[in-house]
C-alpha cells in the first residue's frame, strides 16, 4: 500500500519536473526571439545546451544554458548562448556578426 503511494508520488514528481522544464524551454525560446528581434536578427534554432551550478561571474547558482543559431543577412549562421535562472533570461552572449545595411542609395 505504501509502496503504491510512493510510486504514484514519484511519477507525479517526474511529471512536474518535465512540465517545468518544458515551460522554461518555451520561455527561453520567446526571450531569444525578442532579443534577436530587437537586434534585427533571424532566429534559426534554439536548444537546451546544459544545466550548470556556477555562473560565469563565479557565483554559485543553478541555471540553464540555451544555445541558439541566428542569421543577420539570411545567408550566414552564428551561434549564441543565453543563461536562464529559473524562468528569467539573465544573460545573452552573441559572437561578432555582420550587420545588414538597410540604406537605399
N, CA, C and O atoms as a printed pandas DataFrame, in Angstrom:
     atom_number atom_name residue_name chain_id  residue_number  x_coord  y_coord  z_coord
0              1         N          UNK        A               1    0.815   -1.183    0.000
1              2        CA          UNK        A               1    0.000    0.000    0.000
2              3         C          UNK        A               1    0.871    1.264    0.000
3              4         O          UNK        A               1    0.656    2.165   -0.811
4              5         N          UNK        A               2    1.838    1.329    0.896
5              6        CA          UNK        A               2    2.708    2.498    0.970
6              7         C          UNK        A               2    3.627    2.579   -0.248
7              8         O          UNK        A               2    3.961    3.674   -0.701
8              9         N          UNK        A               3    4.036    1.428   -0.778
9             10        CA          UNK        A               3    4.885    1.450   -1.977
10            11         C          UNK        A               3    4.105    1.974   -3.176
11            12         O          UNK        A               3    4.667    2.670   -4.021
12            13         N          UNK        A               4    2.821    1.650   -3.261
13            14        CA          UNK        A               4    1.995    2.185   -4.349
14            15         C          UNK        A               4    1.900    3.708   -4.250
15            16         O          UNK        A               4    1.999    4.414   -5.253
16            17         N          UNK        A               5    1.707    4.196   -3.037
17            18        CA          UNK        A               5    1.623    5.639   -2.828
18            19         C          UNK        A               5    2.945    6.318   -3.181
19            20         O          UNK        A               5    2.941    7.380   -3.803
20            21         N          UNK        A               6    4.065    5.727   -2.799
21            22        CA          UNK        A               6    5.371    6.294   -3.126
22            23         C          UNK        A               6    5.628    6.288   -4.627
23            24         O          UNK        A               6    6.211    7.231   -5.161
24            25         N          UNK        A               7    5.202    5.244   -5.301
25            26        CA          UNK        A               7    5.367    5.179   -6.762
26            27         C          UNK        A               7    4.527    6.255   -7.448
27            28         O          UNK        A               7    4.986    6.890   -8.397
28            29         N          UNK        A               8    3.307    6.459   -6.973
29            30        CA          UNK        A               8    2.449    7.499   -7.548
30            31         C          UNK        A               8    3.085    8.873   -7.327
31            32         O          UNK        A               8    3.107    9.697   -8.241
32            33         N          UNK        A               9    3.598    9.124   -6.129
33            34        CA          UNK        A               9    4.257   10.393   -5.843
34            35         C          UNK        A               9    5.507   10.585   -6.704
35            36         O          UNK        A               9    5.771   11.693   -7.171
36            37         N          UNK        A              10    6.269    9.525   -6.915
37            38        CA          UNK        A              10    7.461    9.602   -7.759
38            39         C          UNK        A              10    7.091    9.935   -9.204
39            40         O          UNK        A              10    7.731   10.776   -9.834
40            41         N          UNK        A              11    6.070    9.282   -9.719
41            42        CA          UNK        A              11    5.625    9.556  -11.094
42            43         C          UNK        A              11    5.122   10.994  -11.206
43            44         O          UNK        A              11    5.395   11.668  -12.199
44            45         N          UNK        A              12    4.397   11.465  -10.207
45            46        CA          UNK        A              12    3.897   12.846  -10.225
46            47         C          UNK        A              12    5.053   13.845  -10.161
47            48         O          UNK        A              12    5.012   14.880  -10.827
48            49         N          UNK        A              13    6.076   13.547   -9.368
49            50        CA          UNK        A              13    7.235   14.432   -9.260
50            51         C          UNK        A              13    7.991   14.504  -10.578
51            52         O          UNK        A              13    8.405   15.587  -10.991
52            53         N          UNK        A              14    8.178   13.376  -11.241
53            54        CA          UNK        A              14    8.860   13.343  -12.537
54            55         C          UNK        A              14    8.050   14.106  -13.578
55            56         O          UNK        A              14    8.620   14.835  -14.391
56            57         N          UNK        A              15    6.727   13.949  -13.563
57            58        CA          UNK        A              15    5.868   14.691  -14.496
58            59         C          UNK        A              15    5.952   16.189  -14.237
59            60         O          UNK        A              15    5.969   16.978  -15.182
60            61         N          UNK        A              16    6.006   16.590  -12.970
61            62        CA          UNK        A              16    6.133   18.005  -12.630
62            63         C          UNK        A              16    7.465   18.569  -13.121
63            64         O          UNK        A              16    7.501   19.669  -13.672
64            65         N          UNK        A              17    8.547   17.839  -12.933
65            66        CA          UNK        A              17    9.852   18.295  -13.414
66            67         C          UNK        A              17    9.856   18.449  -14.937
67            68         O          UNK        A              17   10.384   19.429  -15.465
68            69         N          UNK        A              18    9.267   17.480  -15.639
69            70        CA          UNK        A              18    9.192   17.546  -17.098
70            71         C          UNK        A              18    8.374   18.764  -17.524
71            72         O          UNK        A              18    8.778   19.489  -18.433
72            73         N          UNK        A              19    7.234   18.996  -16.882
73            74        CA          UNK        A              19    6.367   20.117  -17.221
74            75         C          UNK        A              19    7.087   21.448  -16.987
75            76         O          UNK        A              19    6.992   22.352  -17.817
76            77         N          UNK        A              20    7.802   21.578  -15.873
77            78        CA          UNK        A              20    8.524   22.810  -15.577
78            79         C          UNK        A              20    9.663   23.040  -16.572
79            80         O          UNK        A              20    9.920   24.181  -16.956
80            81         N          UNK        A              21   10.345   21.978  -16.993
81            82        CA          UNK        A              21   11.427   22.117  -17.960
82            83         C          UNK        A              21   10.868   22.546  -19.311
83            84         O          UNK        A              21   11.479   23.367  -19.995
84            85         N          UNK        A              22    9.723   22.009  -19.706
85            86        CA          UNK        A              22    9.082   22.411  -20.961
86            87         C          UNK        A              22    8.674   23.879  -20.900
87            88         O          UNK        A              22    8.842   24.619  -21.869
88            89         N          UNK        A              23    8.137   24.296  -19.754
89            90        CA          UNK        A              23    7.737   25.697  -19.584
90            91         C          UNK        A              23    8.958   26.608  -19.694
91            92         O          UNK        A              23    8.899   27.650  -20.346
92            93         N          UNK        A              24   10.060   26.219  -19.060
93            94        CA          UNK        A              24   11.276   27.021  -19.134
94            95         C          UNK        A              24   11.791   27.085  -20.572
95            96         O          UNK        A              24   12.241   28.141  -21.014
96            97         N          UNK        A              25   11.733   25.981  -21.301
97            98        CA          UNK        A              25   12.189   25.971  -22.692
98            99         C          UNK        A              25   11.352   26.910  -23.557
99           100         O          UNK        A              25   11.898   27.611  -24.409
100          101         N          UNK        A              26   10.049   26.934  -23.352
101          102        CA          UNK        A              26    9.180   27.829  -24.113
102          103         C          UNK        A              26    9.489   29.292  -23.791
103          104         O          UNK        A              26    9.547   30.128  -24.693
104          105         N          UNK        A              27    9.685   29.599  -22.519
105          106        CA          UNK        A              27   10.034   30.964  -22.126
106          107         C          UNK        A              27   11.403   31.370  -22.674
107          108         O          UNK        A              27   11.604   32.521  -23.064
108          109         N          UNK        A              28   12.341   30.423  -22.703
109          110        CA          UNK        A              28   13.673   30.698  -23.264
110          111         C          UNK        A              28   13.563   31.016  -24.748
111          112         O          UNK        A              28   14.194   31.955  -25.234
112          113         N          UNK        A              29   12.771   30.241  -25.462
113          114        CA          UNK        A              29   12.595   30.468  -26.900
114          115         C          UNK        A              29   11.978   31.847  -27.150
115          116         O          UNK        A              29   12.406   32.561  -28.057
116          117         N          UNK        A              30   10.985   32.222  -26.358
117          118        CA          UNK        A              30   10.360   33.543  -26.512
118          119         C          UNK        A              30   11.343   34.664  -26.202
119          120         O          UNK        A              30   11.354   35.681  -26.896
120          121         N          UNK        A              31   12.171   34.496  -25.169
121          122        CA          UNK        A              31   13.166   35.518  -24.816
122          123         C          UNK        A              31   14.210   35.664  -25.918
123          124         O          UNK        A              31   14.631   36.777  -26.234
124          125         N          UNK        A              32   14.624   34.548  -26.499
125          126        CA          UNK        A              32   15.594   34.590  -27.600
126          127         C          UNK        A              32   14.983   35.285  -28.809
127          128         O          UNK        A              32   15.646   36.093  -29.460
128          129         N          UNK        A              33   13.728   34.980  -29.114
129          130        CA          UNK        A              33   13.062   35.644  -30.235
130          131         C          UNK        A              33   12.973   37.150  -30.020
131          132         O          UNK        A              33   13.243   37.923  -30.940
132          133         N          UNK        A              34   12.599   37.575  -28.817
133          134        CA          UNK        A              34   12.506   39.008  -28.521
134          135         C          UNK        A              34   13.862   39.691  -28.643
135          136         O          UNK        A              34   13.975   40.762  -29.239
136          137         N          UNK        A              35   14.888   39.066  -28.078
137          138        CA          UNK        A              35   16.231   39.658  -28.115
138          139         C          UNK        A              35   16.735   39.788  -29.551
139          140         O          UNK        A              35   17.272   40.829  -29.929
140          141         N          UNK        A              36   16.565   38.748  -30.341
141          142        CA          UNK        A              36   17.029   38.793  -31.730
142          143         C          UNK        A              36   16.193   39.770  -32.558
143          144         O          UNK        A              36   16.718   40.409  -33.470
144          145         N          UNK        A              37   14.916   39.892  -32.255
145          146        CA          UNK        A              37   14.084   40.856  -32.968
146          147         C          UNK        A              37   14.553   42.283  -32.693
147          148         O          UNK        A              37   14.552   43.120  -33.596
148          149         N          UNK        A              38   14.951   42.563  -31.461
149          150        CA          UNK        A              38   15.468   43.892  -31.118
150          151         C          UNK        A              38   16.755   44.209  -31.878
151          152         O          UNK        A              38   17.018   45.364  -32.211
152          153         N          UNK        A              39   17.551   43.179  -32.148
153          154        CA          UNK        A              39   18.816   43.361  -32.868
154          155         C          UNK        A              39   18.666   43.171  -34.371
155          156         O          UNK        A              39   19.655   43.209  -35.103
156          157         N          UNK        A              40   17.426   42.965  -34.841
157          158        CA          UNK        A              40   17.133   42.743  -36.260
158          159         C          UNK        A              40   17.844   41.497  -36.790
159          160         O          UNK        A              40   18.453   41.518  -37.859
160          161         N          UNK        A              41   17.752   40.409  -36.015
161          162        CA          UNK        A              41   18.335   39.124  -36.393
162          163         C          UNK        A              41   17.236   38.094  -36.581
163          164         O          UNK        A              41   16.143   38.223  -36.030
164          165         N          UNK        A              42   17.537   37.079  -37.359
165          166        CA          UNK        A              42   16.594   35.992  -37.600
166          167         C          UNK        A              42   17.034   34.768  -36.796
167          168         O          UNK        A              42   18.174   34.320  -36.921
168          169         N          UNK        A              43   16.135   34.228  -35.973
169          170        CA          UNK        A              43   16.434   33.033  -35.184
170          171         C          UNK        A              43   16.239   31.807  -36.065
171          172         O          UNK        A              43   15.208   31.662  -36.723
172          173         N          UNK        A              44   17.231   30.928  -36.072
173          174        CA          UNK        A              44   17.153   29.707  -36.870
174          175         C          UNK        A              44   16.768   28.502  -36.026
175          176         O          UNK        A              44   15.958   27.681  -36.457
176          177         N          UNK        A              45   17.343   28.383  -34.813
177          178        CA          UNK        A              45   17.010   27.254  -33.945
178          179         C          UNK        A              45   17.400   27.579  -32.506
179          180         O          UNK        A              45   18.255   28.428  -32.257
180          181         N          UNK        A              46   16.764   26.897  -31.573
181          182        CA          UNK        A              46   17.110   27.017  -30.152
182          183         C          UNK        A              46   17.159   25.623  -29.550
183          184         O          UNK        A              46   16.434   24.724  -29.977
184          185         N          UNK        A              47   18.021   25.453  -28.554
185          186        CA          UNK        A              47   18.105   24.159  -27.872
186          187         C          UNK        A              47   18.725   24.338  -26.488
187          188         O          UNK        A              47   19.481   25.278  -26.243
188          189         N          UNK        A              48   18.390   23.422  -25.600
189          190        CA          UNK        A              48   18.985   23.406  -24.273
190          191         C          UNK        A              48   20.404   22.875  -24.402
191          192         O          UNK        A              48   20.622   21.790  -24.942
192          193         N          UNK        A              49   21.366   23.641  -23.905
193          194        CA          UNK        A              49   22.767   23.233  -24.001
194          195         C          UNK        A              49   23.158   22.379  -22.800
195          196         O          UNK        A              49   23.656   21.265  -22.962
196          197         N          UNK        A              50   22.932   22.905  -21.583
197          198        CA          UNK        A              50   23.288   22.140  -20.383
198          199         C          UNK        A              50   22.761   22.854  -19.146
199          200         O          UNK        A              50   22.367   24.019  -19.192
200          201         N          UNK        A              51   22.768   22.119  -18.042
201          202        CA          UNK        A              51   22.489   22.684  -16.728
202          203         C          UNK        A              51   23.825   22.852  -16.021
203          204         O          UNK        A              51   24.701   21.993  -16.126
204          205         N          UNK        A              52   23.983   23.962  -15.299
205          206        CA          UNK        A              52   25.224   24.204  -14.575
206          207         C          UNK        A              52   24.900   24.750  -13.190
207          208         O          UNK        A              52   23.778   25.179  -12.921
208          209         N          UNK        A              53   25.897   24.725  -12.323
209          210        CA          UNK        A              53   25.726   25.216  -10.957
210          211         C          UNK        A              53   26.437   26.554  -10.764
211          212         O          UNK        A              53   25.983   27.381   -9.973
212          213         N          UNK        A              54   27.528   26.776  -11.462
213          214        CA          UNK        A              54   28.316   28.002  -11.269
214          215         C          UNK        A              54   28.119   28.947  -12.448
215          216         O          UNK        A              54   28.297   28.555  -13.601
216          217         N          UNK        A              55   27.750   30.198  -12.155
217          218        CA          UNK        A              55   27.566   31.218  -13.183
218          219         C          UNK        A              55   28.920   31.661  -13.735
219          220         O          UNK        A              55   29.944   31.454  -13.084
220          221         N          UNK        A              56   28.940   32.273  -14.935
221          222        CA          UNK        A              56   30.214   32.735  -15.497
222          223         C          UNK        A              56   30.936   33.762  -14.629
223          224         O          UNK        A              56   32.160   33.866  -14.703
224          225         N          UNK        A              57   30.214   34.520  -13.811
225          226        CA          UNK        A              57   30.877   35.501  -12.953
226          227         C          UNK        A              57   31.389   34.898  -11.644
227          228         O          UNK        A              57   31.906   35.624  -10.796
228          229         N          UNK        A              58   31.252   33.581  -11.468
229          230        CA          UNK        A              58   31.808   32.896  -10.306
230          231         C          UNK        A              58   30.833   32.617   -9.179
231          232         O          UNK        A              58   31.163   31.887   -8.245
232          233         N          UNK        A              59   29.632   33.188   -9.253
233          234        CA          UNK        A              59   28.639   32.929   -8.210
234          235         C          UNK        A              59   28.065   31.527   -8.371
235          236         O          UNK        A              59   27.949   31.018   -9.486
236          237         N          UNK        A              60   27.707   30.908   -7.251
237          238        CA          UNK        A              60   27.113   29.580   -7.264
238          239         C          UNK        A              60   25.600   29.722   -7.356
239          240         O          UNK        A              60   24.957   30.210   -6.427
240          241         N          UNK        A              61   25.037   29.291   -8.481
241          242        CA          UNK        A              61   23.601   29.370   -8.699
242          243         C          UNK        A              61   23.229   28.376   -9.781
243          244         O          UNK        A              61   23.848   28.361  -10.845
244          245         N          UNK        A              62   22.224   27.540   -9.527
245          246        CA          UNK        A              62   21.783   26.574  -10.523
246          247         C          UNK        A              62   21.108   27.324  -11.668
247          248         O          UNK        A              62   20.222   28.147  -11.436
248          249         N          UNK        A              63   21.525   27.040  -12.906
249          250        CA          UNK        A              63   20.958   27.726  -14.070
250          251         C          UNK        A              63   21.013   26.815  -15.295
251          252         O          UNK        A              63   21.665   25.771  -15.297
252          253         N          UNK        A              64   20.311   27.248  -16.324
253          254        CA          UNK        A              64   20.276   26.519  -17.593
254          255         C          UNK        A              64   20.923   27.376  -18.664
255          256         O          UNK        A              64   20.757   28.596  -18.684
256          257         N          UNK        A              65   21.665   26.728  -19.558
257          258        CA          UNK        A              65   22.242   27.419  -20.698
258          259         C          UNK        A              65   21.552   26.933  -21.957
259          260         O          UNK        A              65   21.450   25.732  -22.208
260          261         N          UNK        A              66   21.085   27.883  -22.739
261          262        CA          UNK        A              66   20.450   27.574  -24.016
262          263         C          UNK        A              66   21.342   28.068  -25.137
263          264         O          UNK        A              66   21.967   29.124  -25.031
264          265         N          UNK        A              67   21.394   27.299  -26.207
265          266        CA          UNK        A              67   22.166   27.671  -27.380
266          267         C          UNK        A              67   21.185   27.970  -28.499
267          268         O          UNK        A              67   20.178   27.279  -28.650
268          269         N          UNK        A              68   21.478   29.000  -29.282
269          270        CA          UNK        A              68   20.612   29.325  -30.403
270          271         C          UNK        A              68   21.454   29.732  -31.601
271          272         O          UNK        A              68   22.557   30.259  -31.462
272          273         N          UNK        A              69   20.908   29.475  -32.769
273          274        CA          UNK        A              69   21.555   29.869  -34.016
274          275         C          UNK        A              69   20.756   31.014  -34.603
275          276         O          UNK        A              69   19.525   31.017  -34.560
276          277         N          UNK        A              70   21.466   31.985  -35.151
277          278        CA          UNK        A              70   20.799   33.132  -35.730
278          279         C          UNK        A              70   21.522   33.563  -36.999
279          280         O          UNK        A              70   22.666   33.182  -37.247
280          281         N          UNK        A              71   20.830   34.361  -37.787
281          282        CA          UNK        A              71   21.382   34.874  -39.032
282          283         C          UNK        A              71   21.144   36.376  -39.083
283          284         O          UNK        A              71   20.097   36.864  -38.659
284          285         N          UNK        A              72   22.118   37.097  -39.600
285          286        CA          UNK        A              72   21.960   38.545  -39.714
286          287         C          UNK        A              72   21.583   38.969  -41.130
287          288         O          UNK        A              72   20.918   39.988  -41.317
288          289         N          UNK        A              73   22.006   38.192  -42.131
289          290        CA          UNK        A              73   21.740   38.563  -43.515
290          291         C          UNK        A              73   20.912   37.525  -44.257
291          292         O          UNK        A              73   20.480   37.773  -45.382
292          293         N          UNK        A              74   20.688   36.385  -43.656
293          294        CA          UNK        A              74   19.918   35.342  -44.322
294          295         C          UNK        A              74   20.772   34.264  -44.960
295          296         O          UNK        A              74   20.284   33.161  -45.208
296          297         N          UNK        A              75   22.037   34.557  -45.232
297          298        CA          UNK        A              75   22.905   33.562  -45.852
298          299         C          UNK        A              75   24.072   33.177  -44.946
299          300         O          UNK        A              75   25.033   32.557  -45.401
300          301         N          UNK        A              76   23.994   33.542  -43.665
301          302        CA          UNK        A              76   25.045   33.208  -42.718
302          303         C          UNK        A              76   24.418   32.597  -41.469
303          304         O          UNK        A              76   23.201   32.639  -41.290
304          305         N          UNK        A              77   25.258   32.031  -40.613
305          306        CA          UNK        A              77   24.755   31.375  -39.408
306          307         C          UNK        A              77   25.765   31.571  -38.277
307          308         O          UNK        A              77   26.960   31.327  -38.445
308          309         N          UNK        A              78   25.264   32.014  -37.124
309          310        CA          UNK        A              78   26.089   32.225  -35.944
310          311         C          UNK        A              78   25.436   31.529  -34.762
311          312         O          UNK        A              78   24.230   31.278  -34.772
312          313         N          UNK        A              79   26.234   31.214  -33.737
313          314        CA          UNK        A              79   25.707   30.575  -32.533
314          315         C          UNK        A              79   25.887   31.494  -31.335
315          316         O          UNK        A              79   26.968   32.032  -31.097
316          317         N          UNK        A              80   24.804   31.662  -30.588
317          318        CA          UNK        A              80   24.842   32.444  -29.370
318          319         C          UNK        A              80   24.362   31.598  -28.205
319          320         O          UNK        A              80   23.830   30.506  -28.405
320          321         N          UNK        A              81   24.548   32.098  -26.981
321          322        CA          UNK        A              81   24.069   31.387  -25.797
322          323         C          UNK        A              81   23.274   32.349  -24.919
323          324         O          UNK        A              81   23.457   33.566  -24.959
324          325         N          UNK        A              82   22.395   31.762  -24.132
325          326        CA          UNK        A              82   21.599   32.518  -23.186
326          327         C          UNK        A              82   21.569   31.757  -21.874
327          328         O          UNK        A              82   21.487   30.529  -21.866
328          329         N          UNK        A              83   21.635   32.482  -20.765
329          330        CA          UNK        A              83   21.561   31.874  -19.439
330          331         C          UNK        A              83   20.196   32.195  -18.847
331          332         O          UNK        A              83   19.754   33.344  -18.861
332          333         N          UNK        A              84   19.537   31.169  -18.328
333          334        CA          UNK        A              84   18.263   31.342  -17.645
334          335         C          UNK        A              84   18.409   30.859  -16.213
335          336         O          UNK        A              84   18.904   29.762  -15.957
336          337         N          UNK        A              85   17.966   31.701  -15.281
337          338        CA          UNK        A              85   17.878   31.313  -13.875
338          339         C          UNK        A              85   16.399   31.222  -13.562
339          340         O          UNK        A              85   15.688   32.227  -13.564
340          341         N          UNK        A              86   15.948   30.023  -13.295
341          342        CA          UNK        A              86   14.514   29.822  -13.091
342          343         C          UNK        A              86   13.777   30.056  -14.395
343          344         O          UNK        A              86   14.039   29.390  -15.396
344          345         N          UNK        A              87   12.849   31.011  -14.379
345          346        CA          UNK        A              87   12.098   31.341  -15.587
346          347         C          UNK        A              87   12.472   32.711  -16.125
347          348         O          UNK        A              87   11.688   33.322  -16.851
348          349         N          UNK        A              88   13.654   33.204  -15.784
349          350        CA          UNK        A              88   14.081   34.537  -16.209
350          351         C          UNK        A              88   15.369   34.459  -17.015
351          352         O          UNK        A              88   16.351   33.861  -16.575
352          353         N          UNK        A              89   15.360   35.068  -18.201
353          354        CA          UNK        A              89   16.562   35.161  -19.028
354          355         C          UNK        A              89   17.459   36.236  -18.432
355          356         O          UNK        A              89   17.033   37.379  -18.268
356          357         N          UNK        A              90   18.696   35.878  -18.105
357          358        CA          UNK        A              90   19.562   36.826  -17.421
358          359         C          UNK        A              90   20.729   37.334  -18.256
359          360         O          UNK        A              90   21.201   38.447  -18.023
360          361         N          UNK        A              91   21.210   36.555  -19.220
361          362        CA          UNK        A              91   22.403   36.984  -19.952
362          363         C          UNK        A              91   22.414   36.366  -21.349
363          364         O          UNK        A              91   22.165   35.172  -21.517
364          365         N          UNK        A              92   22.703   37.196  -22.335
365          366        CA          UNK        A              92   22.875   36.740  -23.711
366          367         C          UNK        A              92   24.322   36.940  -24.107
367          368         O          UNK        A              92   24.941   37.944  -23.754
368          369         N          UNK        A              93   24.853   35.987  -24.838
369          370        CA          UNK        A              93   26.218   36.098  -25.355
370          371         C          UNK        A              93   26.162   35.787  -26.855
371          372         O          UNK        A              93   25.854   34.666  -27.259
372          373         N          UNK        A              94   26.464   36.800  -27.667
373          374        CA          UNK        A              94   26.451   36.654  -29.116
374          375         C          UNK        A              94   27.849   36.931  -29.664
375          376         O          UNK        A              94   28.531   37.835  -29.180
376          377         N          UNK        A              95   28.282   36.172  -30.661
377          378        CA          UNK        A              95   29.585   36.450  -31.270
378          379         C          UNK        A              95   29.465   37.660  -32.203
379          380         O          UNK        A              95   28.353   38.071  -32.533
380          381         N          UNK        A              96   30.576   38.223  -32.623
381          382        CA          UNK        A              96   30.507   39.302  -33.623
382          383         C          UNK        A              96   29.870   38.765  -34.911
383          384         O          UNK        A              96   30.164   37.652  -35.346
384          385         N          UNK        A              97   29.002   39.570  -35.505
385          386        CA          UNK        A              97   28.314   39.145  -36.724
386          387         C          UNK        A              97   28.234   40.327  -37.679
387          388         O          UNK        A              97   28.349   41.484  -37.274
388          389         N          UNK        A              98   28.034   40.014  -38.952
389          390        CA          UNK        A              98   27.918   41.066  -39.962
390          391         C          UNK        A              98   26.558   41.736  -39.833
391          392         O          UNK        A              98   25.536   41.078  -39.639
392          393         N          UNK        A              99   26.571   43.033  -39.944
393          394        CA          UNK        A              99   25.335   43.785  -39.861
394          395         C          UNK        A              99   24.841   44.105  -41.267
395          396         O          UNK        A              99   25.636   44.252  -42.195
396          397         N          UNK        A             100   23.545   44.210  -41.412
397          398        CA          UNK        A             100   22.930   44.488  -42.694
398          399         C          UNK        A             100   22.772   45.994  -42.844
399          400         O          UNK        A             100   22.302   46.670  -41.929
400          401         N          UNK        A             101   23.163   46.510  -43.993
401          402        CA          UNK        A             101   22.935   47.930  -44.306
402          403         C          UNK        A             101   21.577   48.051  -44.965
403          404         O          UNK        A             101   21.344   47.469  -46.024
404          405         N          UNK        A             102   20.687   48.796  -44.353
405          406        CA          UNK        A             102   19.336   48.986  -44.905
406          407         C          UNK        A             102   19.189   50.336  -45.591
407          408         O          UNK        A             102   18.085   50.873  -45.674
408          409         N          UNK        A             103   20.273   50.878  -46.075
409          410        CA          UNK        A             103   20.229   52.190  -46.706
410          411         C          UNK        A             103   19.957   52.034  -48.192
411          412         O          UNK        A             103   20.563   51.196  -48.860
412          413         N          UNK        A             104   19.047   52.841  -48.698
413          414        CA          UNK        A             104   18.783   52.883  -50.134
414          415         C          UNK        A             104   19.539   54.062  -50.726
415          416         O          UNK        A             104   19.365   55.201  -50.292
416          417         N          UNK        A             105   20.372   53.789  -51.710
417          418        CA          UNK        A             105   21.168   54.850  -52.323
418          419         C          UNK        A             105   20.546   55.270  -53.620
419          420         O          UNK        A             105   21.066   56.158  -54.296
